[in-house]
Amino acid sequence: MGKNGASIPDEEWERFLREAEAGTHDAPREPSARARMVARRLREEPGPPAGWRTHEPPRQSRGGGWYAVGFVLVVGLLAVALFPGRVAGWFAGGSGGGAPLAAETERAVQPPPTEAAGETPTVEEPFRGSPAARWRDGAAGIHVPAARATGWMSEDRVARALDRTRSFLVASSLDPGVLRGERPEKAIALINPHQRDAQDYLSAAFRAPGRDSNPLLLFSRFARAEVRPAGNVVRTRGRITYREGRRGALEVTADVTYVYPVVRAAAGGDEVTRTIVRRETVMSWDDPAKVVVEPGTFSLVSYRADITNGGCGPVTGYLTPEFGAEPAAGPGDGPGTDPYDRSTTMDVRMRESAGTECGTATRS
């Protein structure tokens, strides 16, 4: 920074680097007071001690190599001092949030940080300002545990059941056609056709959706005429767990949060909003010797969803997000909740929102 607070022009900076690299005599030798201070400290500090299993090559008769290393270090520190934002972007990957998080193998102990919550999403960066910036894409964000023999199933059968469970999650909540409002045929095909209550629910959910027959409890669907995806990526975070259930069945629980960035369907729409859906689906892979079931299908034990910015009004069978400065933060008549907080169970989330028509999210 100069005396008036102005930064070094890009042209001057580039000329400085070119001349310094070429060894030009008139290149600036003291670019700034900060550079002089760093260079002096480098000269005064002793080097690290030699290791006991190291080879030290003979010293060069010329000092050009050491000068180059010291110069590069000084230039690097000068760049940080003059252009901190630009240098941070080189290493942080812009506003993408850094490296993806490790898989969620157990429940989180606290909500994700909120320091980037004020950043506005764009079509190029639809997860900007959201913890989902560090989540994984699609099925990659759903942790599947190692298989072990459980109930009536061998280890191999458990592995196949877990794989089909994730296939159901993909077909119900990530399939591009289903997200555009199509009927989730592949997902429905994995539900036991002999389970009468489940089949009644599915029939009503797509024929006459309502409070007791809401397809959004199991499936993610947007009205194609209203919104379209902002890009081709849905971010997810969650995990699959299992245990022995009734009659020796394999009971599998999927607890996953999906983040859907969308824009208005109208041409030229570039305002991005996000719909966040957390679903907990419990399914039973039954022993055919004890329960009437088609091979390769499961019976539904329970299913529920916590939806942020998916519509607050009559059940239409579609997610209907609102657009605006704070679409997911209100209005609402319930306590404020963080849709990205996976440190609480769905039981707690449901109790917190019991008796409220629409909850209030603390961020989108």
C-alpha positions as CSV (number, residue, x, y, z in Angstrom):
1,M,0.0,0.0,0.0
2,G,1.3,3.5,-0.8
3,K,0.9,6.5,1.5
4,N,-2.5,7.2,0.1
5,G,-3.7,3.6,0.6
6,A,-3.6,2.8,-3.2
7,S,-2.4,-0.7,-4.2
8,I,0.4,-1.3,-6.7
9,P,-1.1,-1.3,-10.2
10,D,-1.1,-4.7,-11.9
11,E,1.2,-3.4,-14.7
12,E,3.8,-2.2,-12.2
13,W,3.6,-5.5,-10.3
14,E,4.1,-7.6,-13.5
15,R,7.0,-5.3,-14.6
16,F,8.6,-5.8,-11.2
17,L,8.4,-9.6,-11.4
18,R,9.8,-9.7,-15.0
19,E,12.7,-7.4,-14.3
20,A,13.6,-9.2,-11.0
21,E,13.5,-12.6,-12.7
22,A,15.8,-11.4,-15.5
23,G,18.2,-9.8,-13.0
24,T,17.7,-6.3,-14.4
25,H,19.8,-3.8,-12.6
26,D,17.1,-1.2,-12.2
27,A,14.5,-3.7,-10.7
28,P,13.3,-2.4,-7.3
29,R,15.6,-3.8,-4.6
30,E,13.4,-2.8,-1.7
31,P,9.8,-3.2,-2.8
32,S,8.3,-2.3,0.6
33,A,9.2,-1.8,4.3
34,R,7.5,-5.2,5.0
35,A,9.8,-6.9,2.4
36,R,12.9,-5.3,4.0
37,M,11.9,-6.5,7.4
38,V,11.3,-10.1,6.2
39,A,14.6,-10.2,4.3
40,R,16.5,-9.0,7.4
41,R,14.9,-11.6,9.6
42,L,15.8,-14.3,7.0
43,R,19.4,-13.2,7.1
44,E,19.6,-13.2,10.9
45,E,17.9,-16.5,11.6
46,P,20.1,-19.6,11.6
47,G,19.2,-22.5,9.4
48,P,17.7,-25.8,10.7
49,P,20.0,-28.4,12.2
50,A,21.2,-31.2,9.9
51,G,19.4,-34.5,10.2
52,W,21.2,-37.6,11.2
53,R,20.1,-39.4,8.1
54,T,20.6,-36.7,5.5
55,H,23.1,-36.0,2.8
56,E,24.4,-32.4,2.5
57,P,25.6,-31.6,-1.0
58,P,28.8,-29.5,-1.5
59,R,28.1,-25.8,-1.2
60,Q,27.9,-23.9,-4.5
61,S,30.6,-21.4,-5.1
62,R,27.9,-18.9,-6.3
63,G,25.1,-17.6,-4.1
64,G,22.6,-17.2,-6.9
65,G,20.5,-20.2,-5.7
66,W,20.1,-19.0,-2.2
67,Y,19.3,-15.5,-3.5
68,A,16.6,-16.8,-5.7
69,V,15.0,-18.8,-2.9
70,G,15.1,-15.9,-0.5
71,F,13.8,-13.5,-3.2
72,V,10.9,-15.8,-4.1
73,L,10.0,-16.0,-0.4
74,V,10.1,-12.2,-0.1
75,V,8.0,-11.8,-3.2
76,G,5.5,-14.3,-1.9
77,L,5.2,-12.5,1.4
78,L,4.9,-9.2,-0.5
79,A,2.1,-10.6,-2.6
80,V,0.2,-11.7,0.6
81,A,0.6,-8.2,2.0
82,L,-0.5,-6.4,-1.1
83,F,-3.2,-8.8,-2.5
84,P,-4.5,-11.0,0.4
85,G,-7.8,-11.7,-1.2
86,R,-6.3,-12.8,-4.5
87,V,-3.8,-15.1,-2.9
88,A,-6.4,-16.6,-0.6
89,G,-8.5,-17.4,-3.6
90,W,-5.6,-19.4,-5.2
91,F,-5.5,-21.8,-2.2
92,A,-9.1,-21.8,-1.0
93,G,-10.6,-22.5,-4.4
94,G,-12.7,-19.3,-4.4
95,S,-15.8,-19.4,-2.4
96,G,-16.3,-23.2,-2.9
97,G,-15.6,-23.7,0.8
98,G,-12.4,-25.8,0.6
99,A,-12.0,-29.6,0.5
100,P,-15.1,-31.8,0.8
101,L,-15.9,-33.1,4.2
102,A,-15.2,-36.6,5.2
103,A,-18.1,-39.0,5.1
104,E,-20.6,-38.8,8.0
105,T,-20.0,-42.1,9.7
106,E,-21.8,-41.0,12.9
107,R,-24.0,-38.2,14.2
108,A,-22.4,-34.8,14.2
109,V,-21.7,-33.3,17.6
110,Q,-22.6,-29.7,16.6
111,P,-24.1,-27.6,13.8
112,P,-21.8,-26.5,10.9
113,P,-20.2,-23.0,11.2
114,T,-22.1,-20.0,10.0
115,E,-19.3,-17.5,9.0
116,A,-20.1,-17.7,5.3
117,A,-23.9,-17.6,5.7
118,G,-24.2,-14.1,4.3
119,E,-22.7,-14.9,0.9
120,T,-25.2,-14.9,-2.0
121,P,-25.5,-18.0,-4.2
122,T,-25.0,-17.6,-8.0
123,V,-25.7,-19.9,-11.0
124,E,-21.9,-20.5,-11.1
125,E,-21.7,-21.2,-7.4
126,P,-25.1,-22.3,-6.2
127,F,-23.9,-23.6,-2.9
128,R,-22.1,-20.4,-2.0
129,G,-22.6,-19.3,1.6
130,S,-23.9,-22.7,2.6
131,P,-22.3,-25.6,4.5
132,A,-23.2,-27.7,1.4
133,A,-20.3,-26.0,-0.3
134,R,-18.2,-28.7,1.3
135,W,-20.6,-31.5,1.0
136,R,-20.3,-34.2,-1.7
137,D,-22.3,-34.6,-4.9
138,G,-25.3,-36.9,-5.1
139,A,-24.9,-40.4,-3.9
140,A,-21.3,-39.8,-2.9
141,G,-22.5,-37.8,0.2
142,I,-24.5,-40.8,1.5
143,H,-22.3,-43.0,3.7
144,V,-22.9,-46.8,3.4
145,P,-21.5,-48.9,6.3
146,A,-19.6,-52.2,5.9
147,A,-21.9,-55.2,5.7
148,R,-22.1,-57.9,8.3
149,A,-24.5,-60.8,8.7
150,T,-27.6,-59.6,10.5
151,G,-30.9,-61.3,11.2
152,W,-31.9,-63.7,8.4
153,M,-29.3,-62.2,6.0
154,S,-25.8,-63.3,5.3
155,E,-23.1,-60.7,4.8
156,D,-23.5,-60.8,1.1
157,R,-27.2,-60.3,1.3
158,V,-26.8,-57.4,3.7
159,A,-24.4,-55.8,1.2
160,R,-26.9,-56.1,-1.6
161,A,-29.7,-54.7,0.6
162,L,-27.6,-51.7,1.5
163,D,-26.7,-51.1,-2.2
164,R,-30.4,-51.3,-3.1
165,T,-31.2,-48.9,-0.2
166,R,-28.9,-46.3,-1.7
167,S,-30.4,-47.0,-5.1
168,F,-33.8,-46.2,-3.7
169,L,-32.5,-42.9,-2.3
170,V,-31.0,-42.0,-5.7
171,A,-34.2,-42.9,-7.5
172,S,-36.4,-41.0,-5.1
173,S,-34.4,-37.9,-4.3
174,L,-31.7,-37.4,-6.9
175,D,-33.0,-38.7,-10.2
176,P,-33.2,-35.8,-12.7
177,G,-36.5,-36.9,-14.2
178,V,-38.1,-37.2,-10.7
179,L,-36.8,-33.8,-9.8
180,R,-38.5,-32.4,-12.9
181,G,-41.8,-33.8,-11.6
182,E,-42.0,-37.2,-13.2
183,R,-43.4,-40.2,-11.4
184,P,-40.6,-42.1,-9.5
185,E,-41.2,-45.4,-11.1
186,K,-37.8,-46.9,-10.3
187,A,-38.1,-46.0,-6.6
188,I,-41.6,-47.3,-6.3
189,A,-40.5,-50.6,-7.9
190,L,-38.3,-51.2,-4.8
191,I,-41.2,-51.0,-2.4
192,N,-42.9,-54.3,-1.5
193,P,-46.0,-54.4,-3.7
194,H,-47.7,-56.7,-1.1
195,Q,-47.5,-54.0,1.6
196,R,-51.1,-52.7,1.4
197,D,-50.8,-49.5,3.4
198,A,-47.7,-48.4,1.5
199,Q,-49.4,-49.0,-1.8
200,D,-52.5,-47.1,-0.7
201,Y,-50.3,-44.2,0.3
202,L,-48.4,-44.2,-3.0
203,S,-51.6,-44.4,-5.0
204,A,-53.2,-41.4,-3.3
205,A,-50.0,-39.4,-3.2
206,F,-49.8,-39.0,-7.0
207,R,-53.6,-39.0,-7.6
208,A,-54.7,-36.7,-4.9
209,P,-51.8,-35.4,-2.8
210,G,-52.8,-34.1,0.7
211,R,-51.6,-33.9,4.2
212,D,-51.9,-37.6,4.8
213,S,-50.8,-38.6,1.3
214,N,-47.9,-36.2,0.6
215,P,-45.4,-37.6,-1.9
216,L,-42.7,-35.2,-0.6
217,L,-42.3,-37.4,2.5
218,L,-40.4,-39.9,0.2
219,F,-39.7,-38.1,-3.1
220,S,-38.3,-34.8,-4.3
221,R,-40.3,-33.2,-7.1
222,F,-40.4,-29.7,-8.5
223,A,-43.0,-28.3,-10.9
224,R,-41.2,-28.0,-14.2
225,A,-43.3,-24.9,-15.1
226,E,-42.1,-23.1,-12.0
227,V,-38.5,-23.8,-11.4
228,R,-35.5,-25.5,-12.9
229,P,-32.2,-26.8,-11.4
230,A,-29.3,-24.3,-11.0
231,G,-26.7,-26.6,-12.5
232,N,-26.6,-30.4,-12.5
233,V,-25.5,-31.0,-8.9
234,V,-27.5,-31.8,-5.7
235,R,-25.4,-31.8,-2.6
236,T,-26.0,-34.4,0.1
237,R,-24.8,-35.4,3.6
238,G,-26.1,-38.4,5.6
239,R,-25.7,-42.0,6.4
240,I,-27.3,-45.4,6.3
241,T,-27.4,-47.6,9.4
242,Y,-28.9,-51.0,10.1
243,R,-29.8,-53.5,12.8
244,E,-31.9,-56.6,13.2
245,G,-35.6,-55.8,13.2
246,R,-38.9,-57.7,13.7
247,R,-39.0,-61.3,12.7
248,G,-35.3,-61.3,12.1
249,A,-35.6,-58.7,9.3
250,L,-32.8,-56.4,8.3
251,E,-34.0,-52.9,9.4
252,V,-32.3,-50.1,7.5
253,T,-32.5,-46.4,8.4
254,A,-31.5,-43.7,5.9
255,D,-31.0,-40.2,7.4
256,V,-30.0,-37.8,4.6
257,T,-30.1,-34.1,3.9
258,Y,-30.4,-33.0,0.3
259,V,-29.7,-29.4,-0.9
260,Y,-31.4,-28.4,-4.2
261,P,-30.4,-25.1,-5.8
262,V,-33.0,-23.8,-8.3
263,V,-33.8,-20.8,-10.4
264,R,-37.1,-19.6,-11.8
265,A,-38.2,-21.5,-15.0
266,A,-38.8,-18.3,-16.9
267,A,-36.1,-17.4,-19.4
268,G,-33.4,-15.3,-18.0
269,G,-34.0,-16.3,-14.4
270,D,-30.6,-16.2,-12.6
271,E,-31.6,-15.7,-9.0
272,V,-30.7,-18.8,-7.1
273,T,-32.6,-20.1,-4.1
274,R,-32.1,-23.4,-2.2
275,T,-34.6,-26.0,-1.0
276,I,-33.3,-28.2,1.8
277,V,-34.9,-31.5,2.6
278,R,-33.9,-33.9,5.4
279,R,-35.5,-37.3,5.1
280,E,-35.5,-40.2,7.5
281,T,-36.7,-43.4,5.9
282,V,-36.8,-46.7,7.8
283,M,-37.2,-49.9,5.7
284,S,-37.5,-53.5,6.5
285,W,-35.8,-56.1,4.3
286,D,-38.0,-59.0,5.3
287,D,-37.4,-62.7,5.5
288,P,-39.6,-64.2,2.7
289,A,-40.2,-67.3,4.9
290,K,-42.0,-65.0,7.4
291,V,-43.4,-62.1,5.3
292,V,-45.0,-62.0,1.9
293,V,-42.6,-59.9,-0.1
294,E,-41.3,-59.8,-3.6
295,P,-37.5,-60.6,-4.0
296,G,-35.4,-57.4,-4.0
297,T,-38.0,-55.2,-2.4
298,F,-38.4,-53.8,1.1
299,S,-41.4,-52.8,3.3
300,L,-41.7,-49.3,4.6
301,V,-41.6,-49.0,8.4
302,S,-41.7,-45.2,8.7
303,Y,-40.9,-42.1,6.6
304,R,-40.8,-38.4,7.4
305,A,-39.3,-35.2,6.1
306,D,-38.2,-31.8,7.3
307,I,-38.4,-29.4,4.4
308,T,-36.9,-25.8,4.3
309,N,-38.2,-23.5,1.5
310,G,-40.2,-26.1,-0.2
311,G,-43.6,-24.4,0.2
312,C,-45.8,-23.4,3.0
313,G,-49.4,-23.9,2.2
314,P,-51.7,-26.5,0.5
315,V,-50.0,-29.8,-0.4
316,T,-49.5,-29.9,-4.2
317,G,-47.2,-32.8,-4.4
318,Y,-44.3,-30.5,-5.5
319,L,-41.6,-28.5,-3.8
320,T,-42.5,-24.9,-4.3
321,P,-39.6,-22.7,-3.2
322,E,-39.8,-18.9,-2.7
323,F,-37.4,-16.4,-4.1
324,G,-36.2,-13.3,-2.4
325,A,-33.5,-12.0,-0.1
326,E,-34.2,-14.5,2.7
327,P,-36.6,-17.0,1.3
328,A,-36.0,-19.8,3.8
329,A,-35.9,-17.6,6.9
330,G,-39.6,-16.8,7.1
331,P,-42.3,-16.1,7.6
332,G,-43.0,-18.9,10.1
333,D,-44.7,-19.6,13.4
334,G,-42.3,-22.1,14.8
335,P,-38.9,-21.8,16.6
336,G,-35.9,-21.0,14.5
337,T,-34.1,-24.1,13.3
338,D,-30.9,-24.7,11.2
339,P,-31.7,-26.9,8.3
340,Y,-28.0,-27.9,8.0
341,D,-27.8,-29.0,11.6
342,R,-27.4,-32.8,11.7
343,S,-26.4,-33.0,15.3
344,T,-30.0,-33.4,16.3
345,T,-32.2,-36.4,15.6
346,M,-35.3,-36.3,13.5
347,D,-37.3,-37.1,16.6
348,V,-36.0,-33.8,18.2
349,R,-36.7,-31.9,15.0
350,M,-40.2,-33.2,14.7
351,R,-40.9,-32.3,18.4
352,E,-39.6,-28.8,17.9
353,S,-42.0,-28.2,15.0
354,A,-45.0,-30.0,16.3
355,G,-48.1,-27.9,16.1
356,T,-46.7,-25.4,13.7
357,E,-47.9,-24.9,10.2
358,C,-44.6,-23.5,9.0
359,G,-41.3,-23.4,10.8
360,T,-38.6,-20.7,10.6
361,A,-35.2,-21.5,9.3
362,T,-32.1,-19.6,10.5
363,R,-30.4,-19.9,7.1
364,S,-30.8,-21.2,3.6
